[in-house]
Every structure is written in C-alpha cells, then in structure tokens.
Amino acid sequence: MKLYTEEQVRKAIELSRDTHPQGRGYVVTDEYDYSMDEVVDLLTPIELPSDEEIEKANPFVFGSKHLGTRDMDIWELGAKWMRDKIQGGNQ
C-alpha cells in the first residue's frame, strides 16, 4: 500500500490536467467535470491514531491491570514508530 499526502494528490491532479488533450493545445479550457476540491472530497483519507488512541488500543492493558509492562511498552513504542514512519518521520 502506498500513501500520499493531500498536497501530493493535488499535484497529481494538476499534472494530469496539464497533460490532458484539452490542455495540449487542442482546446484550451480550465473547465473540468470536477473541481480539485471535489476530487479530494471524493477520496477516503486514512486517519492515523493519536498517542492516546494507541495507548487505549494496547492489548496488554486490561482496565487498570497491566499484563507485562515490558510487552506493553514495546507494543506502544512499535505502534507509535510505525505511525510516525507513515507520516514521513525518520525516527
């Protein structure tokens, strides 16, 4: 799976419009079936969890009891690391 930022998607839309036959000197027009905002609104964004959501989803925590503090910490660190990598971080 590949993920792209909204800025990258908007750039791809812009590039595709620049290479469309209507934009190559055949018929010059800025009219399209959908506006850029409408195209972006049609997409389903992937929402990444916050630190709090990751901590709440931790399978090693049940109520107020922690099952294996080391496992809990490793699980949360791994989940947060993956989320940060998806966002483009180098951590």
mmCIF file as gemmi writes it, N, C-alpha and C atoms, coordinates in Angstrom:
data_model
loop_
_atom_site.group_PDB
_atom_site.id
_atom_site.type_symbol
_atom_site.label_atom_id
_atom_site.label_alt_id
_atom_site.label_comp_id
_atom_site.label_asym_id
_atom_site.label_entity_id
_atom_site.label_seq_id
_atom_site.pdbx_PDB_ins_code
_atom_site.Cartn_x
_atom_site.Cartn_y
_atom_site.Cartn_z
_atom_site.occupancy
_atom_site.B_iso_or_equiv
_atom_site.pdbx_formal_charge
_atom_site.auth_seq_id
_atom_site.auth_asym_id
_atom_site.pdbx_PDB_model_num
ATOM 1 N N . MET Axp A 1 ? 0.849 -1.176 0 1 0 ? 1 A 1
ATOM 2 C CA . MET Axp A 1 ? 0 0 0 1 0 ? 1 A 1
ATOM 3 C C . MET Axp A 1 ? 0.892 1.236 0 1 0 ? 1 A 1
ATOM 4 N N . LYS Axp A 2 ? 0.526 2.195 -0.799 1 0 ? 2 A 1
ATOM 5 C CA . LYS Axp A 2 ? 1.239 3.461 -0.83 1 0 ? 2 A 1
ATOM 6 C C . LYS Axp A 2 ? 0.305 4.544 -0.312 1 0 ? 2 A 1
ATOM 7 N N . LEU Axp A 3 ? 0.867 5.461 0.446 1 0 ? 3 A 1
ATOM 8 C CA . LEU Axp A 3 ? 0.095 6.564 0.992 1 0 ? 3 A 1
ATOM 9 C C . LEU Axp A 3 ? 0.662 7.872 0.449 1 0 ? 3 A 1
ATOM 10 N N . TYR Axp A 4 ? -0.229 8.816 0.168 1 0 ? 4 A 1
ATOM 11 C CA . TYR Axp A 4 ? 0.182 10.105 -0.346 1 0 ? 4 A 1
ATOM 12 C C . TYR Axp A 4 ? -0.463 11.21 0.474 1 0 ? 4 A 1
ATOM 13 N N . THR Axp A 5 ? 0.239 12.327 0.579 1 0 ? 5 A 1
ATOM 14 C CA . THR Axp A 5 ? -0.32 13.47 1.288 1 0 ? 5 A 1
ATOM 15 C C . THR Axp A 5 ? -1.349 14.166 0.398 1 0 ? 5 A 1
ATOM 16 N N . GLU Axp A 6 ? -2.188 14.985 0.991 1 0 ? 6 A 1
ATOM 17 C CA . GLU Axp A 6 ? -3.162 15.733 0.198 1 0 ? 6 A 1
ATOM 18 C C . GLU Axp A 6 ? -2.439 16.638 -0.793 1 0 ? 6 A 1
ATOM 19 N N . GLU Axp A 7 ? -1.33 17.208 -0.38 1 0 ? 7 A 1
ATOM 20 C CA . GLU Axp A 7 ? -0.553 18.073 -1.277 1 0 ? 7 A 1
ATOM 21 C C . GLU Axp A 7 ? -0.078 17.288 -2.499 1 0 ? 7 A 1
ATOM 22 N N . GLN Axp A 8 ? 0.37 16.047 -2.308 1 0 ? 8 A 1
ATOM 23 C CA . GLN Axp A 8 ? 0.823 15.222 -3.421 1 0 ? 8 A 1
ATOM 24 C C . GLN Axp A 8 ? -0.344 14.855 -4.345 1 0 ? 8 A 1
ATOM 25 N N . VAL Axp A 9 ? -1.505 14.586 -3.777 1 0 ? 9 A 1
ATOM 26 C CA . VAL Axp A 9 ? -2.682 14.254 -4.586 1 0 ? 9 A 1
ATOM 27 C C . VAL Axp A 9 ? -3.085 15.46 -5.429 1 0 ? 9 A 1
ATOM 28 N N . ARG Axp A 10 ? -3.089 16.638 -4.812 1 0 ? 10 A 1
ATOM 29 C CA . ARG Axp A 10 ? -3.435 17.856 -5.556 1 0 ? 10 A 1
ATOM 30 C C . ARG Axp A 10 ? -2.445 18.099 -6.7 1 0 ? 10 A 1
ATOM 31 N N . LYS Axp A 11 ? -1.154 17.835 -6.462 1 0 ? 11 A 1
ATOM 32 C CA . LYS Axp A 11 ? -0.133 17.993 -7.504 1 0 ? 11 A 1
ATOM 33 C C . LYS Axp A 11 ? -0.382 16.993 -8.634 1 0 ? 11 A 1
ATOM 34 N N . ALA Axp A 12 ? -0.753 15.741 -8.28 1 0 ? 12 A 1
ATOM 35 C CA . ALA Axp A 12 ? -1.042 14.729 -9.302 1 0 ? 12 A 1
ATOM 36 C C . ALA Axp A 12 ? -2.24 15.149 -10.15 1 0 ? 12 A 1
ATOM 37 N N . ILE Axp A 13 ? -3.265 15.712 -9.522 1 0 ? 13 A 1
ATOM 38 C CA . ILE Axp A 13 ? -4.436 16.186 -10.271 1 0 ? 13 A 1
ATOM 39 C C . ILE Axp A 13 ? -4.014 17.306 -11.224 1 0 ? 13 A 1
ATOM 40 N N . GLU Axp A 14 ? -3.21 18.216 -10.71 1 0 ? 14 A 1
ATOM 41 C CA . GLU Axp A 14 ? -2.747 19.335 -11.53 1 0 ? 14 A 1
ATOM 42 C C . GLU Axp A 14 ? -1.93 18.832 -12.722 1 0 ? 14 A 1
ATOM 43 N N . LEU Axp A 15 ? -1.025 17.883 -12.485 1 0 ? 15 A 1
ATOM 44 C CA . LEU Axp A 15 ? -0.2 17.342 -13.567 1 0 ? 15 A 1
ATOM 45 C C . LEU Axp A 15 ? -1.054 16.603 -14.597 1 0 ? 15 A 1
ATOM 46 N N . SER Axp A 16 ? -2.043 15.854 -14.123 1 0 ? 16 A 1
ATOM 47 C CA . SER Axp A 16 ? -2.881 15.117 -15.065 1 0 ? 16 A 1
ATOM 48 C C . SER Axp A 16 ? -3.707 16.077 -15.914 1 0 ? 16 A 1
ATOM 49 N N . ARG Axp A 17 ? -4.117 17.176 -15.34 1 0 ? 17 A 1
ATOM 50 C CA . ARG Axp A 17 ? -4.878 18.162 -16.109 1 0 ? 17 A 1
ATOM 51 C C . ARG Axp A 17 ? -3.99 18.842 -17.14 1 0 ? 17 A 1
ATOM 52 N N . ASP Axp A 18 ? -2.701 19.037 -16.779 1 0 ? 18 A 1
ATOM 53 C CA . ASP Axp A 18 ? -1.76 19.661 -17.718 1 0 ? 18 A 1
ATOM 54 C C . ASP Axp A 18 ? -1.469 18.759 -18.909 1 0 ? 18 A 1
ATOM 55 N N . THR Axp A 19 ? -1.589 17.442 -18.731 1 0 ? 19 A 1
ATOM 56 C CA . THR Axp A 19 ? -1.29 16.514 -19.822 1 0 ? 19 A 1
ATOM 57 C C . THR Axp A 19 ? -2.541 16.025 -20.542 1 0 ? 19 A 1
ATOM 58 N N . HIS Axp A 20 ? -3.696 16.478 -20.11 1 0 ? 20 A 1
ATOM 59 C CA . HIS Axp A 20 ? -4.96 16.098 -20.759 1 0 ? 20 A 1
ATOM 60 C C . HIS Axp A 20 ? -4.992 16.713 -22.153 1 0 ? 20 A 1
ATOM 61 N N . PRO Axp A 21 ? -5.548 16.005 -23.141 1 0 ? 21 A 1
ATOM 62 C CA . PRO Axp A 21 ? -5.601 16.552 -24.509 1 0 ? 21 A 1
ATOM 63 C C . PRO Axp A 21 ? -6.158 17.973 -24.573 1 0 ? 21 A 1
ATOM 64 N N . GLN Axp A 22 ? -7.104 18.312 -23.702 1 0 ? 22 A 1
ATOM 65 C CA . GLN Axp A 22 ? -7.656 19.666 -23.734 1 0 ? 22 A 1
ATOM 66 C C . GLN Axp A 22 ? -6.613 20.698 -23.324 1 0 ? 22 A 1
ATOM 67 N N . GLY Axp A 23 ? -5.623 20.257 -22.566 1 0 ? 23 A 1
ATOM 68 C CA . GLY Axp A 23 ? -4.594 21.186 -22.121 1 0 ? 23 A 1
ATOM 69 C C . GLY Axp A 23 ? -3.364 21.194 -23.011 1 0 ? 23 A 1
ATOM 70 N N . ARG Axp A 24 ? -3.368 20.437 -24.123 1 0 ? 24 A 1
ATOM 71 C CA . ARG Axp A 24 ? -2.203 20.34 -25.001 1 0 ? 24 A 1
ATOM 72 C C . ARG Axp A 24 ? -2.359 21.142 -26.29 1 0 ? 24 A 1
ATOM 73 N N . GLY Axp A 25 ? -3.14 22.143 -26.267 1 0 ? 25 A 1
ATOM 74 C CA . GLY Axp A 25 ? -3.274 22.965 -27.453 1 0 ? 25 A 1
ATOM 75 C C . GLY Axp A 25 ? -4.44 22.598 -28.341 1 0 ? 25 A 1
ATOM 76 N N . TYR Axp A 26 ? -5.116 21.496 -28.045 1 0 ? 26 A 1
ATOM 77 C CA . TYR Axp A 26 ? -6.297 21.136 -28.835 1 0 ? 26 A 1
ATOM 78 C C . TYR Axp A 26 ? -7.408 22.141 -28.566 1 0 ? 26 A 1
ATOM 79 N N . VAL Axp A 27 ? -7.842 22.168 -27.326 1 0 ? 27 A 1
ATOM 80 C CA . VAL Axp A 27 ? -8.84 23.13 -26.88 1 0 ? 27 A 1
ATOM 81 C C . VAL Axp A 27 ? -8.39 23.597 -25.51 1 0 ? 27 A 1
ATOM 82 N N . VAL Axp A 28 ? -8.077 24.844 -25.374 1 0 ? 28 A 1
ATOM 83 C CA . VAL Axp A 28 ? -7.606 25.355 -24.097 1 0 ? 28 A 1
ATOM 84 C C . VAL Axp A 28 ? -8.811 25.719 -23.242 1 0 ? 28 A 1
ATOM 85 N N . THR Axp A 29 ? -8.899 25.066 -22.095 1 0 ? 29 A 1
ATOM 86 C CA . THR Axp A 29 ? -10.015 25.338 -21.192 1 0 ? 29 A 1
ATOM 87 C C . THR Axp A 29 ? -9.606 25.005 -19.767 1 0 ? 29 A 1
ATOM 88 N N . ASP Axp A 30 ? -10.194 25.684 -18.828 1 0 ? 30 A 1
ATOM 89 C CA . ASP Axp A 30 ? -9.969 25.388 -17.412 1 0 ? 30 A 1
ATOM 90 C C . ASP Axp A 30 ? -11.185 24.686 -16.824 1 0 ? 30 A 1
ATOM 91 N N . GLU Axp A 31 ? -12.097 24.251 -17.661 1 0 ? 31 A 1
ATOM 92 C CA . GLU Axp A 31 ? -13.304 23.588 -17.186 1 0 ? 31 A 1
ATOM 93 C C . GLU Axp A 31 ? -13.077 22.089 -17.125 1 0 ? 31 A 1
ATOM 94 N N . TYR Axp A 32 ? -13.428 21.498 -15.997 1 0 ? 32 A 1
ATOM 95 C CA . TYR Axp A 32 ? -13.301 20.057 -15.784 1 0 ? 32 A 1
ATOM 96 C C . TYR Axp A 32 ? -14.587 19.561 -15.162 1 0 ? 32 A 1
ATOM 97 N N . ASP Axp A 33 ? -14.804 18.254 -15.233 1 0 ? 33 A 1
ATOM 98 C CA . ASP Axp A 33 ? -16.017 17.688 -14.633 1 0 ? 33 A 1
ATOM 99 C C . ASP Axp A 33 ? -16.07 17.926 -13.133 1 0 ? 33 A 1
ATOM 100 N N . TYR Axp A 34 ? -14.908 17.881 -12.475 1 0 ? 34 A 1
ATOM 101 C CA . TYR Axp A 34 ? -14.84 18.074 -11.018 1 0 ? 34 A 1
ATOM 102 C C . TYR Axp A 34 ? -13.771 19.109 -10.696 1 0 ? 34 A 1
ATOM 103 N N . SER Axp A 35 ? -14.03 19.906 -9.665 1 0 ? 35 A 1
ATOM 104 C CA . SER Axp A 35 ? -13.008 20.828 -9.19 1 0 ? 35 A 1
ATOM 105 C C . SER Axp A 35 ? -11.98 20.017 -8.392 1 0 ? 35 A 1
ATOM 106 N N . MET Axp A 36 ? -10.837 20.613 -8.135 1 0 ? 36 A 1
ATOM 107 C CA . MET Axp A 36 ? -9.812 19.927 -7.353 1 0 ? 36 A 1
ATOM 108 C C . MET Axp A 36 ? -10.351 19.574 -5.965 1 0 ? 36 A 1
ATOM 109 N N . ASP Axp A 37 ? -11.073 20.494 -5.34 1 0 ? 37 A 1
ATOM 110 C CA . ASP Axp A 37 ? -11.645 20.224 -4.013 1 0 ? 37 A 1
ATOM 111 C C . ASP Axp A 37 ? -12.652 19.078 -4.061 1 0 ? 37 A 1
ATOM 112 N N . GLU Axp A 38 ? -13.444 18.998 -5.131 1 0 ? 38 A 1
ATOM 113 C CA . GLU Axp A 38 ? -14.419 17.906 -5.26 1 0 ? 38 A 1
ATOM 114 C C . GLU Axp A 38 ? -13.71 16.559 -5.403 1 0 ? 38 A 1
ATOM 115 N N . VAL Axp A 39 ? -12.621 16.533 -6.153 1 0 ? 39 A 1
ATOM 116 C CA . VAL Axp A 39 ? -11.859 15.282 -6.296 1 0 ? 39 A 1
ATOM 117 C C . VAL Axp A 39 ? -11.304 14.861 -4.944 1 0 ? 39 A 1
ATOM 118 N N . VAL Axp A 40 ? -10.706 15.787 -4.218 1 0 ? 40 A 1
ATOM 119 C CA . VAL Axp A 40 ? -10.141 15.467 -2.902 1 0 ? 40 A 1
ATOM 120 C C . VAL Axp A 40 ? -11.241 15.015 -1.95 1 0 ? 40 A 1
ATOM 121 N N . ASP Axp A 41 ? -12.406 15.648 -2.018 1 0 ? 41 A 1
ATOM 122 C CA . ASP Axp A 41 ? -13.524 15.258 -1.141 1 0 ? 41 A 1
ATOM 123 C C . ASP Axp A 41 ? -14.041 13.854 -1.449 1 0 ? 41 A 1
ATOM 124 N N . LEU Axp A 42 ? -13.846 13.374 -2.67 1 0 ? 42 A 1
ATOM 125 C CA . LEU Axp A 42 ? -14.28 12.029 -3.043 1 0 ? 42 A 1
ATOM 126 C C . LEU Axp A 42 ? -13.362 10.941 -2.481 1 0 ? 42 A 1
ATOM 127 N N . LEU Axp A 43 ? -12.176 11.326 -2.038 1 0 ? 43 A 1
ATOM 128 C CA . LEU Axp A 43 ? -11.215 10.362 -1.508 1 0 ? 43 A 1
ATOM 129 C C . LEU Axp A 43 ? -11.538 10.034 -0.054 1 0 ? 43 A 1
ATOM 130 N N . THR Axp A 44 ? -11.153 8.845 0.367 1 0 ? 44 A 1
ATOM 131 C CA . THR Axp A 44 ? -11.32 8.441 1.765 1 0 ? 44 A 1
ATOM 132 C C . THR Axp A 44 ? -9.96 8.52 2.446 1 0 ? 44 A 1
ATOM 133 N N . PRO Axp A 45 ? -9.773 9.491 3.329 1 0 ? 45 A 1
ATOM 134 C CA . PRO Axp A 45 ? -8.468 9.632 3.97 1 0 ? 45 A 1
ATOM 135 C C . PRO Axp A 45 ? -8.22 8.531 4.997 1 0 ? 45 A 1
ATOM 136 N N . ILE Axp A 46 ? -6.96 8.195 5.167 1 0 ? 46 A 1
ATOM 137 C CA . ILE Axp A 46 ? -6.563 7.266 6.217 1 0 ? 46 A 1
ATOM 138 C C . ILE Axp A 46 ? -6.184 8.114 7.412 1 0 ? 46 A 1
ATOM 139 N N . GLU Axp A 47 ? -6.888 7.915 8.504 1 0 ? 47 A 1
ATOM 140 C CA . GLU Axp A 47 ? -6.602 8.703 9.695 1 0 ? 47 A 1
ATOM 141 C C . GLU Axp A 47 ? -5.724 7.888 10.632 1 0 ? 47 A 1
ATOM 142 N N . LEU Axp A 48 ? -4.608 8.474 11.019 1 0 ? 48 A 1
ATOM 143 C CA . LEU Axp A 48 ? -3.673 7.802 11.904 1 0 ? 48 A 1
ATOM 144 C C . LEU Axp A 48 ? -4.02 8.104 13.351 1 0 ? 48 A 1
ATOM 145 N N . PRO Axp A 49 ? -3.794 7.135 14.239 1 0 ? 49 A 1
ATOM 146 C CA . PRO Axp A 49 ? -4.187 7.314 15.639 1 0 ? 49 A 1
ATOM 147 C C . PRO Axp A 49 ? -3.265 8.27 16.394 1 0 ? 49 A 1
ATOM 148 N N . SER Axp A 50 ? -3.846 8.916 17.397 1 0 ? 50 A 1
ATOM 149 C CA . SER Axp A 50 ? -3.067 9.765 18.3 1 0 ? 50 A 1
ATOM 150 C C . SER Axp A 50 ? -2.361 8.871 19.315 1 0 ? 50 A 1
ATOM 151 N N . ASP Axp A 51 ? -1.449 9.45 20.088 1 0 ? 51 A 1
ATOM 152 C CA . ASP Axp A 51 ? -0.794 8.688 21.154 1 0 ? 51 A 1
ATOM 153 C C . ASP Axp A 51 ? -1.827 8.087 22.096 1 0 ? 51 A 1
ATOM 154 N N . GLU Axp A 52 ? -2.84 8.883 22.446 1 0 ? 52 A 1
ATOM 155 C CA . GLU Axp A 52 ? -3.869 8.418 23.381 1 0 ? 52 A 1
ATOM 156 C C . GLU Axp A 52 ? -4.653 7.237 22.804 1 0 ? 52 A 1
ATOM 157 N N . GLU Axp A 53 ? -4.966 7.286 21.503 1 0 ? 53 A 1
ATOM 158 C CA . GLU Axp A 53 ? -5.698 6.183 20.866 1 0 ? 53 A 1
ATOM 159 C C . GLU Axp A 53 ? -4.854 4.914 20.811 1 0 ? 53 A 1
ATOM 160 N N . ILE Axp A 54 ? -3.555 5.072 20.58 1 0 ? 54 A 1
ATOM 161 C CA . ILE Axp A 54 ? -2.661 3.915 20.579 1 0 ? 54 A 1
ATOM 162 C C . ILE Axp A 54 ? -2.604 3.3 21.971 1 0 ? 54 A 1
ATOM 163 N N . GLU Axp A 55 ? -2.454 4.153 22.983 1 0 ? 55 A 1
ATOM 164 C CA . GLU Axp A 55 ? -2.374 3.649 24.358 1 0 ? 55 A 1
ATOM 165 C C . GLU Axp A 55 ? -3.678 2.954 24.755 1 0 ? 55 A 1
ATOM 166 N N . LYS Axp A 56 ? -4.804 3.486 24.328 1 0 ? 56 A 1
ATOM 167 C CA . LYS Axp A 56 ? -6.102 2.889 24.653 1 0 ? 56 A 1
ATOM 168 C C . LYS Axp A 56 ? -6.289 1.536 23.958 1 0 ? 56 A 1
ATOM 169 N N . ALA Axp A 57 ? -5.717 1.377 22.76 1 0 ? 57 A 1
ATOM 170 C CA . ALA Axp A 57 ? -5.868 0.137 21.993 1 0 ? 57 A 1
ATOM 171 C C . ALA Axp A 57 ? -4.872 -0.942 22.394 1 0 ? 57 A 1
ATOM 172 N N . ASN Axp A 58 ? -3.971 -0.629 23.297 1 0 ? 58 A 1
ATOM 173 C CA . ASN Axp A 58 ? -2.932 -1.572 23.696 1 0 ? 58 A 1
ATOM 174 C C . ASN Axp A 58 ? -3.539 -2.857 24.252 1 0 ? 58 A 1
ATOM 175 N N . PRO Axp A 59 ? -3.264 -4.01 23.621 1 0 ? 59 A 1
ATOM 176 C CA . PRO Axp A 59 ? -3.854 -5.272 24.08 1 0 ? 59 A 1
ATOM 177 C C . PRO Axp A 59 ? -3.257 -5.783 25.385 1 0 ? 59 A 1
ATOM 178 N N . PHE Axp A 60 ? -2.178 -5.158 25.857 1 0 ? 60 A 1
ATOM 179 C CA . PHE Axp A 60 ? -1.549 -5.602 27.093 1 0 ? 60 A 1
ATOM 180 C C . PHE Axp A 60 ? -2.07 -4.862 28.311 1 0 ? 60 A 1
ATOM 181 N N . VAL Axp A 61 ? -3.076 -4.009 28.141 1 0 ? 61 A 1
ATOM 182 C CA . VAL Axp A 61 ? -3.673 -3.269 29.246 1 0 ? 61 A 1
ATOM 183 C C . VAL Axp A 61 ? -5.146 -3.658 29.343 1 0 ? 61 A 1
ATOM 184 N N . PHE Axp A 62 ? -5.554 -4.154 30.485 1 0 ? 62 A 1
ATOM 185 C CA . PHE Axp A 62 ? -6.951 -4.525 30.716 1 0 ? 62 A 1
ATOM 186 C C . PHE Axp A 62 ? -7.429 -3.795 31.955 1 0 ? 62 A 1
ATOM 187 N N . GLY Axp A 63 ? -8.274 -2.785 31.746 1 0 ? 63 A 1
ATOM 188 C CA . GLY Axp A 63 ? -8.738 -1.987 32.881 1 0 ? 63 A 1
ATOM 189 C C . GLY Axp A 63 ? -7.559 -1.28 33.508 1 0 ? 63 A 1
ATOM 190 N N . SER Axp A 64 ? -7.374 -1.478 34.805 1 0 ? 64 A 1
ATOM 191 C CA . SER Axp A 64 ? -6.252 -0.838 35.486 1 0 ? 64 A 1
ATOM 192 C C . SER Axp A 64 ? -5.084 -1.811 35.659 1 0 ? 64 A 1
ATOM 193 N N . LYS Axp A 65 ? -5.215 -3.032 35.123 1 0 ? 65 A 1
ATOM 194 C CA . LYS Axp A 65 ? -4.155 -4.026 35.271 1 0 ? 65 A 1
ATOM 195 C C . LYS Axp A 65 ? -3.304 -4.073 34.014 1 0 ? 65 A 1
ATOM 196 N N . HIS Axp A 66 ? -2.013 -4.053 34.213 1 0 ? 66 A 1
ATOM 197 C CA . HIS Axp A 66 ? -1.074 -4.167 33.104 1 0 ? 66 A 1
ATOM 198 C C . HIS Axp A 66 ? -0.54 -5.587 33.074 1 0 ? 66 A 1
ATOM 199 N N . LEU Axp A 67 ? -0.608 -6.21 31.93 1 0 ? 67 A 1
ATOM 200 C CA . LEU Axp A 67 ? -0.06 -7.546 31.772 1 0 ? 67 A 1
ATOM 201 C C . LEU Axp A 67 ? 1.271 -7.439 31.052 1 0 ? 67 A 1
ATOM 202 N N . GLY Axp A 68 ? 2.324 -7.506 31.796 1 0 ? 68 A 1
ATOM 203 C CA . GLY Axp A 68 ? 3.652 -7.433 31.192 1 0 ? 68 A 1
ATOM 204 C C . GLY Axp A 68 ? 4.016 -6.027 30.777 1 0 ? 68 A 1
ATOM 205 N N . THR Axp A 69 ? 4.544 -5.244 31.703 1 0 ? 69 A 1
ATOM 206 C CA . THR Axp A 69 ? 4.879 -3.846 31.426 1 0 ? 69 A 1
ATOM 207 C C . THR Axp A 69 ? 5.845 -3.734 30.251 1 0 ? 69 A 1
ATOM 208 N N . ARG Axp A 70 ? 6.801 -4.636 30.161 1 0 ? 70 A 1
ATOM 209 C CA . ARG Axp A 70 ? 7.757 -4.588 29.054 1 0 ? 70 A 1
ATOM 210 C C . ARG Axp A 70 ? 7.043 -4.791 27.724 1 0 ? 70 A 1
ATOM 211 N N . ASP Axp A 71 ? 6.146 -5.775 27.633 1 0 ? 71 A 1
ATOM 212 C CA . ASP Axp A 71 ? 5.401 -6.011 26.403 1 0 ? 71 A 1
ATOM 213 C C . ASP Axp A 71 ? 4.532 -4.81 26.048 1 0 ? 71 A 1
ATOM 214 N N . MET Axp A 72 ? 3.902 -4.217 27.061 1 0 ? 72 A 1
ATOM 215 C CA . MET Axp A 72 ? 3.051 -3.053 26.836 1 0 ? 72 A 1
ATOM 216 C C . MET Axp A 72 ? 3.864 -1.908 26.251 1 0 ? 72 A 1
ATOM 217 N N . ASP Axp A 73 ? 5.028 -1.648 26.84 1 0 ? 73 A 1
ATOM 218 C CA . ASP Axp A 73 ? 5.875 -0.555 26.369 1 0 ? 73 A 1
ATOM 219 C C . ASP Axp A 73 ? 6.374 -0.812 24.953 1 0 ? 73 A 1
ATOM 220 N N . ILE Axp A 74 ? 6.779 -2.034 24.663 1 0 ? 74 A 1
ATOM 221 C CA . ILE Axp A 74 ? 7.283 -2.375 23.332 1 0 ? 74 A 1
ATOM 222 C C . ILE Axp A 74 ? 6.163 -2.24 22.299 1 0 ? 74 A 1
ATOM 223 N N . TRP Axp A 75 ? 4.959 -2.704 22.642 1 0 ? 75 A 1
ATOM 224 C CA . TRP Axp A 75 ? 3.82 -2.614 21.72 1 0 ? 75 A 1
ATOM 225 C C . TRP Axp A 75 ? 3.526 -1.158 21.392 1 0 ? 75 A 1
ATOM 226 N N . GLU Axp A 76 ? 3.444 -0.306 22.413 1 0 ? 76 A 1
ATOM 227 C CA . GLU Axp A 76 ? 3.14 1.109 22.186 1 0 ? 76 A 1
ATOM 228 C C . GLU Axp A 76 ? 4.251 1.799 21.405 1 0 ? 76 A 1
ATOM 229 N N . LEU Axp A 77 ? 5.495 1.516 21.736 1 0 ? 77 A 1
ATOM 230 C CA . LEU Axp A 77 ? 6.612 2.116 21.008 1 0 ? 77 A 1
ATOM 231 C C . LEU Axp A 77 ? 6.576 1.708 19.538 1 0 ? 77 A 1
ATOM 232 N N . GLY Axp A 78 ? 6.285 0.433 19.274 1 0 ? 78 A 1
ATOM 233 C CA . GLY Axp A 78 ? 6.207 -0.047 17.897 1 0 ? 78 A 1
ATOM 234 C C . GLY Axp A 78 ? 5.075 0.609 17.124 1 0 ? 78 A 1
ATOM 235 N N . ALA Axp A 79 ? 3.913 0.724 17.748 1 0 ? 79 A 1
ATOM 236 C CA . ALA Axp A 79 ? 2.757 1.339 17.083 1 0 ? 79 A 1
ATOM 237 C C . ALA Axp A 79 ? 3.026 2.82 16.789 1 0 ? 79 A 1
ATOM 238 N N . LYS Axp A 80 ? 3.618 3.512 17.741 1 0 ? 80 A 1
ATOM 239 C CA . LYS Axp A 80 ? 3.91 4.937 17.546 1 0 ? 80 A 1
ATOM 240 C C . LYS Axp A 80 ? 5.006 5.129 16.491 1 0 ? 80 A 1
ATOM 241 N N . TRP Axp A 81 ? 5.994 4.234 16.495 1 0 ? 81 A 1
ATOM 242 C CA . TRP Axp A 81 ? 7.054 4.297 15.492 1 0 ? 81 A 1
ATOM 243 C C . TRP Axp A 81 ? 6.477 4.135 14.092 1 0 ? 81 A 1
ATOM 244 N N . MET Axp A 82 ? 5.591 3.138 13.919 1 0 ? 82 A 1
ATOM 245 C CA . MET Axp A 82 ? 5 2.894 12.604 1 0 ? 82 A 1
ATOM 246 C C . MET Axp A 82 ? 4.16 4.092 12.163 1 0 ? 82 A 1
ATOM 247 N N . ARG Axp A 83 ? 3.364 4.642 13.065 1 0 ? 83 A 1
ATOM 248 C CA . ARG Axp A 83 ? 2.554 5.815 12.724 1 0 ? 83 A 1
ATOM 249 C C . ARG Axp A 83 ? 3.449 6.969 12.276 1 0 ? 83 A 1
ATOM 250 N N . ASP Axp A 84 ? 4.548 7.196 13.003 1 0 ? 84 A 1
ATOM 251 C CA . ASP Axp A 84 ? 5.45 8.289 12.663 1 0 ? 84 A 1
ATOM 252 C C . ASP Axp A 84 ? 6.146 8.058 11.322 1 0 ? 84 A 1
ATOM 253 N N . LYS Axp A 85 ? 6.481 6.796 11.013 1 0 ? 85 A 1
ATOM 254 C CA . LYS Axp A 85 ? 7.076 6.476 9.716 1 0 ? 85 A 1
ATOM 255 C C . LYS Axp A 85 ? 6.102 6.762 8.576 1 0 ? 85 A 1
ATOM 256 N N . ILE Axp A 86 ? 4.832 6.397 8.778 1 0 ? 86 A 1
ATOM 257 C CA . ILE Axp A 86 ? 3.815 6.663 7.768 1 0 ? 86 A 1
ATOM 258 C C . ILE Axp A 86 ? 3.688 8.162 7.512 1 0 ? 86 A 1
ATOM 259 N N . GLN Axp A 87 ? 3.846 8.946 8.571 1 0 ? 87 A 1
ATOM 260 C CA . GLN Axp A 87 ? 3.755 10.399 8.431 1 0 ? 87 A 1
ATOM 261 C C . GLN Axp A 87 ? 5.018 11.012 7.842 1 0 ? 87 A 1
ATOM 262 N N . GLY Axp A 88 ? 6.005 10.189 7.559 1 0 ? 88 A 1
ATOM 263 C CA . GLY Axp A 88 ? 7.224 10.69 6.929 1 0 ? 88 A 1
ATOM 264 C C . GLY Axp A 88 ? 8.359 10.963 7.876 1 0 ? 88 A 1
ATOM 265 N N . GLY Axp A 89 ? 8.227 10.565 9.121 1 0 ? 89 A 1
ATOM 266 C CA . GLY Axp A 89 ? 9.288 10.782 10.097 1 0 ? 89 A 1
ATOM 267 C C . GLY Axp A 89 ? 10.444 9.811 9.907 1 0 ? 89 A 1
ATOM 268 N N . ASN Axp A 90 ? 11.601 10.196 10.39 1 0 ? 90 A 1
ATOM 269 C CA . ASN Axp A 90 ? 12.801 9.35 10.266 1 0 ? 90 A 1
ATOM 270 C C . ASN Axp A 90 ? 13.157 8.67 11.566 1 0 ? 90 A 1
ATOM 271 N N . GLN Axp A 91 ? 12.235 8.639 12.482 1 0 ? 91 A 1
ATOM 272 C CA . GLN Axp A 91 ? 12.533 8.053 13.799 1 0 ? 91 A 1
ATOM 273 C C . GLN Axp A 91 ? 12.45 6.558 13.775 1 0 ? 91 A 1
